[in-house]
Amino acid sequence: MKRWKITWEIASKVLLFAFLFFMILLLASANWFLANFNHVDFSIALYQLFSPLKGTEAGLLSDYVNTCLYPSAFFAVAGTVGYTLYDMMAGRIYLETKIQIGKLRLCIGGGGLRKHAKIRKVAILWACIIILCVCVWHKAEAVGIPAYVENISNVSTIFESEYVDPKSIALTFPEKKRNLIVIYLESMETTYASVQEGGGKPVNLIPELTKLAQENVYFSNDEDLGGAGNTAETGWTMGGLFASAAGVPYKLPVDGNDAGEYTNFAPGLTGLGEVLAKNGYQNYFMCGSEAVFGGRKDFYEKHGDFTILDYSTAKRDGIIPEDYHVFWGMEDKKLYEYAKQQLTDIAQRDEAFCFMMLTVDTHPGDGYLCELCGDTYERPYENVLACASRQAAQFVGWMSQQDWYENTTIVITGDHLSMKADFWDDIGDYDRKIYNCFVNLPEGMTAGRPTNRAFSIVDMFPTMLAAIDVDIEGNRLALGTNLFSDEETLPEKMGFGEFNHELSRYSNYYYFHFIVGNQ
């Protein structure tokens, strides 16, 4: 019996530590998430949590470990030790206080305290449990977990009623196919432009990108610079890349890269990569980090047979030394050098190509300050944004001098709204939007209705095809609409709020047609 009692005492303390550690870690993680990624959907955090760690920016992981993991372990140990000491002493301490007021005598404590020690111990334990549970629930609501559970518990029929299968639509390419270059600028918003230029900031942090948009073609939600609205399941890098190339939000099972093995990465889905490959294009995807992170490598290889060029291949190709590593892998200065090298080689093959690249320097927290950034502005992130604007414009300038430029359309777009939480105090009620710009369109091509459009990044799929002079029957693909046409987008047809709400919900069609697909 004594051995059983000792075993139970040890087990109960281990369980108490595990409970305290788990609950405190949840609270700390919620606070860390809200501080670093405010206004980000919980589904995004859930996906990133289960994504492979390879390629993750080391500073982000280090900050989480130091801010959440270590303190949670410390306070869990402290709580367990404190409760254990109280448990040991509660039945052994004898306290008695005698009070006399006139002829009235009171005796407080004594044997009564020892008699009710177990009741007090249980009451204190449950009080702590209840307080922790209430705090965790409050933080869960702030992060958006109940809303996420509600959304996936309800069924949407938007795909049954609105999805246009690219395989069922006539797509007519020009006799001489145009090359397509897509530059995804990490977290790039029109918000960074000045109020005078149609953005939300007091000064224009992206003057070169603003000028590029104004001198070429861009689409806006208003009469100013504007841009694409943020929708559910698209607000992180892989979500944005996926939605722009497939015309649907990212709703794959939350298994990180392992989802690729289970589902062949949405085998029933047809996107931009398949359409281009089927029509003779050679496809390439380049990034400055490990392409495996977030499932990017799986997606592009299995949807369009893209050649992957990333941090690892940059070492192989001599762009960076074997032991080189900054930020997420290599900075954009090196990325643009790599892109120039590869594009020069690709263009010599005399075949139509699609070249997509993703920058990284503007990734939150404060981005990456390279040697080109300078210190014009007080905040590091402001200098990173200004540097990103200059580098992107210079890269476009370089491309404009190449022999292959005349037959090449360039699309510049943000992948999603920035997750940086502490950068918006000076924008008032400005409605943040994702940047877009279309450079060197086919001769005579214009946008009939470029402003006052309600649209999202899913509309980029048909719009990018239209930008290389592809005629799209009905001007709709997947859930997207060709913005060069006068066709209504789904946000215009349904209202942006309702469209976004439907994308948040579970879809039987999505699961059985895209995820299960042709396995």
C-alpha positions in Angstrom: 0.0 0.0 0.0 2.9 2.4 0.9 4.6 1.7 -2.5 1.3 2.4 -4.3 0.9 5.7 -2.4 4.4 6.8 -3.3 3.8 5.9 -7.0 0.6 7.8 -7.0 2.3 10.9 -5.4 4.9 10.9 -8.1 2.5 10.3 -10.9 0.1 13.0 -9.7 3.0 15.5 -9.6 4.1 14.5 -13.1 0.5 15.0 -14.4 0.3 18.3 -12.6 3.5 19.5 -14.3 2.3 18.3 -17.7 -1.0 20.1 -17.2 0.6 23.3 -16.1 3.2 23.3 -18.8 0.6 22.6 -21.5 -1.8 25.4 -20.3 1.0 27.9 -19.7 2.5 27.1 -23.1 -0.9 27.7 -24.8 -1.2 31.1 -23.1 2.3 32.1 -24.0 1.9 30.8 -27.5 -1.3 32.8 -28.0 0.3 36.0 -26.7 3.3 35.4 -28.9 1.1 34.8 -31.9 -1.0 37.9 -31.3 2.2 40.0 -30.8 3.9 38.7 -34.0 1.0 37.8 -36.3 -2.0 39.9 -35.4 -5.0 39.7 -37.8 -3.8 36.4 -39.2 -6.3 33.5 -39.5 -5.8 30.6 -37.1 -5.8 28.2 -40.1 -2.6 29.8 -41.2 -0.9 29.3 -37.9 -2.2 25.7 -37.8 -0.7 25.0 -41.3 2.6 26.6 -40.4 2.7 24.6 -37.2 2.6 21.3 -39.0 4.9 22.4 -41.9 8.4 21.0 -41.9 10.9 23.0 -40.0 13.5 22.8 -42.8 13.9 26.2 -44.3 12.3 28.1 -41.4 14.0 31.4 -40.5 16.1 30.6 -37.4 15.3 33.9 -35.6 11.6 33.1 -35.5 12.1 29.7 -34.0 14.6 31.1 -31.5 12.2 33.8 -30.4 9.4 31.3 -29.9 11.6 29.0 -27.8 12.9 31.9 -25.7 9.5 33.6 -25.3 7.2 30.6 -24.9 8.9 27.2 -24.4 11.5 28.0 -21.7 9.2 30.3 -19.6 6.4 27.7 -19.7 8.7 25.0 -18.5 10.1 27.3 -15.7 6.6 28.3 -14.4 5.3 24.7 -14.7 8.2 23.5 -12.5 7.7 26.4 -10.1 4.0 25.7 -9.8 4.5 22.0 -9.3 7.2 22.5 -6.7 5.2 25.2 -4.9 2.1 23.0 -4.8 4.2 20.0 -3.6 5.6 22.0 -0.7 2.2 23.2 0.2 0.9 19.6 0.1 3.6 18.5 2.4 3.2 21.3 4.9 -0.6 21.8 4.9 -1.4 19.0 7.2 1.5 19.6 9.5 1.4 23.3 10.3 -0.4 24.1 13.5 -1.7 27.7 13.7 -4.0 29.0 16.4 -5.0 32.6 17.0 -7.0 33.7 20.2 -8.9 36.9 20.1 -10.7 38.5 23.1 -13.1 41.4 22.8 -14.4 42.2 26.2 -15.9 39.0 27.5 -16.1 37.5 24.0 -13.3 35.0 23.3 -12.5 33.6 19.8 -10.1 30.8 18.9 -9.2 30.6 15.1 -7.3 27.7 13.6 -5.7 25.0 15.6 -6.9 21.5 15.0 -9.6 22.7 12.6 -7.0 23.9 10.1 -5.4 20.5 10.0 -8.8 18.8 9.8 -9.7 20.7 6.6 -6.3 20.7 5.0 -7.3 18.2 2.3 -10.4 20.2 1.4 -8.4 23.4 1.1 -5.8 21.7 -1.0 -8.4 20.4 -3.5 -10.2 23.7 -3.5 -6.9 25.6 -4.3 -6.0 23.1 -7.1 -9.4 23.4 -8.8 -9.4 27.2 -8.5 -6.1 27.2 -10.3 -7.4 24.8 -13.0 -10.5 26.9 -13.5 -8.6 30.2 -13.7 -6.1 28.7 -16.3 -9.0 27.2 -18.4 -10.8 30.6 -18.4 -7.6 32.4 -19.5 -6.9 29.8 -22.2 -10.5 30.1 -23.5 -10.2 33.9 -23.6 -6.9 33.7 -25.6 -8.4 31.0 -27.9 -11.1 33.4 -28.8 -8.6 36.2 -29.4 -6.6 33.9 -31.7 -9.7 32.7 -33.6 -9.9 29.0 -32.6 -13.7 28.9 -32.0 -14.4 30.7 -35.3 -12.1 28.2 -37.1 -13.9 25.2 -35.5 -17.3 26.8 -36.4 -16.2 27.3 -40.0 -14.9 23.8 -40.6 -18.0 22.4 -38.9 -20.3 24.1 -41.6 -20.5 23.1 -45.2 -20.1 25.5 -48.2 -21.5 24.9 -51.6 -19.6 27.6 -53.4 -17.5 25.1 -55.4 -20.6 23.2 -56.6 -22.2 26.5 -57.8 -19.3 28.6 -58.9 -16.2 26.5 -59.6 -15.2 26.5 -63.3 -13.0 23.5 -64.1 -10.1 24.7 -66.4 -10.2 21.3 -68.2 -13.7 22.1 -69.4 -12.9 25.5 -70.8 -11.5 26.4 -74.2 -8.1 28.2 -73.7 -6.7 29.6 -76.9 -3.0 30.6 -76.9 -1.5 33.0 -79.5 0.4 31.5 -82.4 3.6 32.9 -80.9 3.4 32.1 -77.2 4.5 34.8 -74.7 6.8 34.1 -71.8 5.5 34.8 -68.3 7.6 36.0 -65.4 5.9 36.3 -62.0 7.6 38.1 -59.2 6.0 37.3 -55.8 7.1 40.0 -53.4 6.9 38.8 -49.8 4.2 40.6 -47.8 4.0 43.4 -50.3 1.0 45.8 -49.8 0.0 49.0 -51.4 -0.4 50.2 -47.8 3.3 51.1 -47.9 2.8 53.8 -50.4 2.0 57.3 -49.2 -1.5 58.6 -48.7 -0.9 61.1 -51.6 0.0 58.2 -53.9 -3.0 56.1 -52.8 -1.4 54.1 -50.0 -1.7 54.4 -46.2 1.6 55.7 -44.9 2.7 59.3 -44.3 5.7 58.8 -46.6 6.0 56.5 -49.7 8.2 53.6 -48.7 7.8 51.9 -52.1 8.2 54.8 -54.7 9.7 52.6 -57.4 6.9 50.0 -57.2 4.3 52.8 -57.1 5.8 54.3 -60.3 5.8 50.9 -62.0 2.1 50.4 -61.2 1.2 53.9 -62.4 3.2 53.6 -65.6 1.8 50.1 -66.5 -1.4 48.3 -65.6 -2.7 47.5 -62.1 -6.0 46.6 -60.6 -7.5 48.4 -57.6 -10.5 48.2 -55.3 -10.9 51.9 -55.4 -9.8 55.0 -57.5 -6.3 54.9 -56.0 -3.5 52.4 -55.9 -5.5 49.8 -54.0 -5.2 46.1 -54.8 -6.5 42.6 -54.0 -8.4 41.8 -50.9 -7.3 39.2 -48.3 -9.4 36.1 -48.2 -9.6 33.0 -46.0 -7.0 30.3 -46.4 -4.7 32.5 -48.6 -3.0 34.7 -46.1 0.4 33.1 -45.8 3.0 32.4 -48.4 2.0 28.9 -49.6 -1.6 29.9 -49.4 -1.1 32.9 -51.6 1.1 31.0 -54.1 -1.4 28.2 -54.2 -4.5 30.4 -54.6 -2.9 32.6 -57.4 -1.9 29.6 -59.4 -4.9 27.4 -58.8 -7.7 29.9 -58.3 -8.9 28.3 -55.1 -7.9 28.7 -51.4 -5.5 26.3 -49.7 -7.7 23.8 -47.8 -5.5 20.7 -47.8 -5.2 18.5 -44.7 -3.0 20.0 -42.0 -0.1 17.6 -42.4 2.6 20.0 -43.6 4.7 18.5 -46.3 3.5 15.0 -45.5 0.1 16.0 -47.1 1.9 15.8 -50.4 2.4 12.1 -49.9 -1.1 11.5 -48.8 -2.9 13.5 -51.5 -0.3 13.8 -54.2 -0.8 17.5 -53.4 -4.4 17.9 -54.6 -4.3 15.5 -57.6 -7.7 16.5 -58.9 -6.8 20.2 -59.2 -5.8 21.8 -62.4 -3.9 25.1 -62.2 -1.7 27.5 -64.1 1.3 25.2 -64.1 -0.7 22.3 -65.8 -2.2 24.7 -68.3 1.2 26.1 -69.4 3.0 22.7 -69.4 0.2 21.2 -71.5 0.8 24.0 -74.0 4.5 23.6 -74.3 5.9 25.9 -71.6 8.9 25.1 -69.5 8.1 26.0 -65.9 10.5 27.3 -63.2 10.1 28.3 -59.6 12.8 30.1 -57.6 13.1 31.2 -54.0 15.9 32.1 -51.6 14.9 29.6 -48.9 14.5 25.9 -48.9 11.6 25.2 -51.4 10.5 22.3 -49.3 9.2 24.6 -46.6 5.4 24.9 -46.6 5.1 22.3 -49.4 6.2 24.6 -52.2 8.4 22.1 -53.8 5.7 19.4 -53.8 3.1 21.8 -55.2 5.2 23.1 -58.1 6.7 19.8 -59.1 3.3 18.0 -59.1 1.3 20.8 -60.7 3.2 21.8 -63.8 6.5 19.9 -63.5 8.3 23.0 -62.4 12.1 23.0 -62.2 12.9 24.1 -58.6 15.6 26.6 -58.0 16.2 27.5 -54.3 18.7 28.0 -51.5 20.2 24.5 -52.1 20.5 24.8 -55.8 22.0 28.3 -55.4 24.9 26.6 -53.5 25.2 24.0 -56.3 25.3 26.7 -59.0 27.9 28.8 -57.2 25.7 31.8 -56.3 26.5 31.4 -52.6 29.2 29.4 -50.7 28.3 26.0 -49.2 28.3 27.4 -45.7 26.3 30.6 -46.5 23.1 31.2 -44.6 21.4 34.5 -43.7 17.7 35.1 -42.7 15.7 32.3 -44.4 18.7 31.2 -46.6 19.9 33.9 -48.9 18.9 37.5 -49.3 17.1 39.0 -52.3 20.3 40.6 -53.6 21.6 37.1 -54.2 18.2 35.9 -55.4 18.1 38.5 -58.2 21.6 37.6 -59.2 20.5 34.0 -59.4 17.4 34.9 -61.4 19.5 36.9 -64.0 21.8 34.0 -64.4 19.0 31.5 -64.9 16.9 33.7 -67.1 19.8 34.3 -69.4 20.3 30.6 -69.8 16.6 29.7 -70.1 16.0 32.3 -72.8 18.7 30.8 -75.0 16.7 27.5 -75.3 14.2 29.2 -77.6 11.1 27.7 -76.0 8.2 29.5 -74.2 8.8 29.6 -70.4 7.1 30.6 -67.2 9.5 31.8 -64.5 8.1 32.4 -61.0 10.2 33.8 -58.2 9.5 34.6 -54.5 11.4 37.2 -52.6 12.0 37.0 -48.8 13.7 40.1 -47.4 10.4 41.8 -46.4 9.2 38.8 -44.3 8.2 39.9 -40.8 9.5 40.5 -38.0 11.8 43.3 -39.2 12.8 41.8 -42.5 16.4 41.5 -43.6 18.6 44.5 -43.8 21.1 43.9 -46.5 24.1 46.0 -47.6 21.9 47.8 -50.1 19.2 49.0 -47.7 20.8 52.1 -46.1 19.2 53.9 -43.1 17.0 56.5 -44.6 14.1 55.7 -42.2 14.0 55.3 -38.5 12.6 51.7 -38.4 14.5 48.8 -39.9 11.4 47.4 -41.7 10.9 50.7 -43.5 14.4 50.5 -44.9 13.9 46.9 -45.9 10.7 47.8 -47.8 12.3 50.7 -49.6 15.2 48.5 -50.5 12.8 45.8 -51.8 11.1 48.4 -54.0 14.4 49.6 -55.5 15.6 46.0 -56.2 12.4 44.9 -57.8 12.4 48.0 -60.1 16.0 47.5 -61.0 15.4 43.9 -61.9 12.5 44.9 -64.2 14.9 47.5 -65.7 17.4 44.8 -66.3 14.8 42.5 -68.0 13.7 45.4 -70.2 17.2 45.4 -71.7 17.2 41.7 -72.7 16.5 40.4 -76.2 13.7 38.2 -74.9 11.8 41.0 -73.1 9.7 42.0 -76.1 7.8 38.7 -76.0 7.6 38.5 -72.2 4.9 39.6 -69.8 5.9 40.5 -66.2 3.5 40.2 -63.3 4.5 41.6 -59.9 2.3 40.8 -57.0 2.4 40.4 -53.2 1.8 36.9 -51.9 -0.4 38.1 -49.0 -0.9 40.9 -46.5 1.9 41.4 -44.1 1.7 39.5 -40.8 3.8 42.2 -39.0 1.6 43.3 -36.1 3.3 46.5 -35.0 3.4 48.5 -38.2 0.0 50.0 -38.7 -0.5 52.7 -36.0 -0.1 55.5 -38.6 -2.5 54.3 -41.3 -5.8 55.2 -39.7 -8.7 53.3 -41.2 -6.9 52.5 -44.5 -8.1 49.3 -46.0 -5.0 47.2 -46.5 -4.6 45.6 -50.0 -2.1 43.3 -51.8 0.0 45.0 -54.5 -0.2 44.0 -58.2 1.3 45.3 -61.4 1.3 44.0 -65.0 4.3 45.1 -67.1 4.9 44.8 -70.9 1.5 43.4 -71.9 0.8 42.2 -75.4 0.5 45.1 -77.9 -2.9 46.8 -77.8 -4.0 45.0 -74.6 -5.7 47.2 -72.0 -7.9 46.7 -68.9 -11.4 47.7 -69.5 -12.2 48.2 -65.8 -9.1 48.4 -63.7 -10.4 50.4 -60.8 -13.3 50.0 -58.3 -13.0 46.2 -58.5 -13.7 43.8 -55.6 -11.2 40.9 -56.2 -8.8 38.6 -54.4 -5.6 36.7 -55.2 -7.6 33.8 -56.7 -8.4 36.1 -59.6 -4.8 36.1 -60.5 -5.0 32.6 -62.1 -7.1 33.6 -65.2 -5.7 37.2 -65.2 -2.1 36.0 -65.5 -3.2 33.7 -68.4 -5.0 36.7 -70.1 -1.8 38.8 -69.6 0.1 36.5 -72.0 -2.7 36.9 -74.6 -4.6 33.6 -73.8 -8.3 33.8 -74.8 -10.4 32.3 -72.0 -13.9 31.1 -72.8 -16.2 32.9 -70.4 -13.3 34.7 -68.7 -13.6 32.5 -65.6 -11.3 29.8 -64.3 -11.7 27.9 -60.9 -13.1 30.6 -58.6 -11.2 33.4 -60.4 -12.2 35.9 -63.0 -10.1 37.5 -65.7 -9.7 41.1 -64.5 -8.9 42.3 -68.0 -12.5 41.5 -68.8 -15.7 43.1 -67.7 -16.9 39.9 -66.1 -17.9 40.2 -62.5 -15.7 38.6 -59.9 -17.3 36.4 -57.2 -16.6 39.1 -54.6 -18.5 41.5 -56.8 -21.3 39.1 -57.4 -21.6 37.8 -53.8 -20.2 40.6 -51.7 -16.6 40.3 -50.4 -17.8 39.3 -46.9 -20.0 36.5 -48.0 -17.3 35.3 -50.5 -14.8 35.2 -47.7 -17.2 33.4 -45.4 -17.9 30.7 -47.9 -14.1 30.1 -48.5 -13.7 29.6 -44.7 -16.2 26.8 -44.6 -15.6 23.1 -45.2 -16.4 21.9 -48.7 -17.2 18.3 -49.7 -16.6 19.2 -53.4 -13.1 20.4 -52.5 -12.3 17.3 -50.6 -13.6 14.7 -53.0 -12.6 16.5 -56.3 -9.3 18.1 -55.4 -7.8 16.2 -52.4 -9.0 12.7 -53.2 -9.1 13.4 -56.9 -7.5 10.8 -59.1 -5.6 8.9 -56.4 
